[in-house]
């Protein structure tokens, strides 16, 4: 099953937190409810709830409601798919043909923007060096001017 690249982005963002990785490690051993997870993870209940929501929305954890409790477990298929993506065994969804060629236009615009910004920054560097040299020259002459009761160099 080919997934949308946004799914990979959301899943990897969900895995980008040490507390969520700790939760995944605990769920690797067995399924647990929130109370069991709270005993082992050093976060408050509201934070745990946020982490579980993030993991469930990303699809790497599933929650099964049983009365008032939710039993959380790993979605091993999703994790295997993420691992396959990292090792190059799962291709990203192919771009549609209607967008063919538009990437080149975007690349060209991006390159033009980089060049424009680069030229500005080069101009700013030159102006900065010029002003720096002027200030250095003024300080070498040692002339002091009195203006408004203040002495300036």
C-alpha positions as CSV (number, residue, x, y, z in Angstrom):
1,X,0.0,0.0,0.0
2,X,1.5,3.3,-1.1
3,X,1.0,6.1,1.4
4,X,0.9,9.8,1.0
5,X,4.2,11.5,1.8
6,X,2.3,13.6,4.4
7,X,1.6,10.4,6.4
8,X,5.4,9.8,6.6
9,X,5.9,13.4,7.7
10,X,3.3,13.1,10.5
11,X,4.5,9.7,11.6
12,X,8.2,10.8,11.9
13,X,7.2,14.0,13.7
14,X,5.3,11.8,16.2
15,X,8.5,9.8,16.7
16,X,10.5,12.9,17.2
17,X,10.0,13.2,21.0
18,X,11.8,11.3,23.7
19,X,8.7,10.7,25.8
20,X,6.8,9.3,22.8
21,X,9.8,7.0,22.0
22,X,9.7,5.8,25.7
23,X,6.0,5.1,25.3
24,X,6.7,3.1,22.2
25,X,9.3,1.1,24.0
26,X,6.8,0.2,26.7
27,X,4.2,-0.7,24.2
28,X,6.7,-3.0,22.5
29,X,6.6,-5.2,25.5
30,X,2.8,-5.3,25.8
31,X,-0.4,-3.3,25.4
32,X,-1.1,-0.9,28.2
33,X,-3.8,1.6,29.4
34,X,-3.1,5.2,30.3
35,X,-2.8,4.5,34.1
36,X,-0.1,1.8,33.4
37,X,1.8,4.2,31.1
38,X,1.6,7.0,33.6
39,X,3.3,4.8,36.2
40,X,6.3,4.3,33.9
41,X,6.6,7.6,32.0
42,X,7.5,10.7,34.0
43,X,4.8,13.1,32.6
44,X,1.5,14.4,33.9
45,X,-1.8,12.9,32.7
46,X,-2.6,15.8,30.3
47,X,0.8,15.5,28.7
48,X,0.5,11.7,28.3
49,X,-3.0,12.3,26.8
50,X,-1.4,14.7,24.2
51,X,1.4,12.2,23.4
52,X,-1.1,9.3,22.9
53,X,-3.3,11.5,20.7
54,X,-0.3,12.4,18.6
55,X,0.8,8.8,18.3
56,X,-2.7,7.5,17.5
57,X,-3.3,10.3,14.8
58,X,0.0,9.4,13.2
59,X,-1.1,5.8,13.1
60,X,1.8,4.2,15.0
61,X,-0.3,3.4,18.0
62,X,-3.9,2.1,18.1
63,X,-6.3,2.6,21.0
64,X,-9.1,0.2,21.8
65,X,-11.8,1.5,24.1
66,X,-12.9,-0.9,26.9
67,X,-15.5,0.8,29.1
68,X,-13.7,3.9,30.5
69,X,-10.3,2.7,29.7
70,X,-8.4,2.8,26.4
71,X,-5.9,-0.1,25.8
72,X,-3.0,1.2,23.7
73,X,-0.9,-1.0,21.5
74,X,1.7,-0.6,18.7
75,X,0.6,-0.6,15.1
76,X,3.4,-2.9,14.0
77,X,2.4,-2.7,10.3
78,X,2.8,1.1,10.3
79,X,6.1,0.9,12.1
80,X,7.3,-1.8,9.7
81,X,6.3,0.5,6.8
82,X,8.3,3.4,8.4
83,X,11.3,1.1,8.8
84,X,10.9,0.0,5.1
85,X,10.8,3.6,4.0
86,X,14.0,4.4,5.9
87,X,15.8,1.4,4.3
88,X,14.5,2.3,0.9
89,X,12.1,-0.7,0.5
90,X,8.9,1.4,0.4
91,X,8.7,4.0,-2.4
92,X,6.9,7.3,-2.0
93,X,3.7,7.9,-3.9
94,X,4.5,8.8,-7.5
95,X,3.7,12.3,-8.7
96,X,0.8,12.6,-11.1
97,X,1.5,13.4,-14.7
98,X,-0.5,16.7,-14.6
99,X,2.2,18.2,-12.4
100,X,5.0,17.0,-14.7
101,X,7.4,19.9,-15.5
102,X,6.1,22.2,-12.8
103,X,9.0,21.1,-10.5
104,X,11.5,22.6,-13.0
105,X,9.6,25.9,-12.9
106,X,9.7,25.9,-9.1
107,X,13.4,25.0,-9.1
108,X,14.1,27.9,-11.5
109,X,12.2,30.4,-9.4
110,X,13.9,29.1,-6.2
111,X,17.3,29.5,-7.8
112,X,16.5,33.0,-9.0
113,X,15.3,33.9,-5.5
114,X,18.5,32.5,-4.0
115,X,20.6,34.5,-6.5
116,X,18.6,37.7,-5.8
117,X,19.1,37.3,-2.0
118,X,22.7,36.4,-2.5
119,X,23.3,39.5,-4.5
120,X,21.7,41.7,-1.8
121,X,23.7,40.0,1.0
122,X,26.9,40.6,-1.1
123,X,26.0,44.2,-1.5
124,X,25.4,44.5,2.2
125,X,28.7,42.9,3.1
126,X,30.6,45.4,0.8
127,X,28.7,48.3,2.4
128,X,29.4,47.0,5.9
129,X,33.1,46.7,5.1
130,X,33.2,50.2,3.6
131,X,31.5,51.7,6.7
132,X,33.8,49.7,9.0
133,X,36.9,51.1,7.2
134,X,35.5,54.7,7.5
135,X,35.0,54.2,11.2
136,X,38.6,52.9,11.6
137,X,40.0,55.8,9.6
138,X,38.1,58.3,11.8
139,X,39.4,56.7,15.0
140,X,43.0,56.8,13.6
141,X,42.9,60.6,13.1
142,X,42.1,61.0,16.8
143,X,40.0,64.2,16.1
144,X,37.3,64.8,18.6
145,X,34.3,66.9,17.9
146,X,32.1,68.5,20.5
147,X,28.4,68.4,19.7
148,X,25.5,69.0,22.1
149,X,27.8,68.7,25.1
150,X,28.9,65.2,24.0
151,X,32.3,64.3,22.7
152,X,32.3,62.0,19.7
153,X,35.1,60.5,17.6
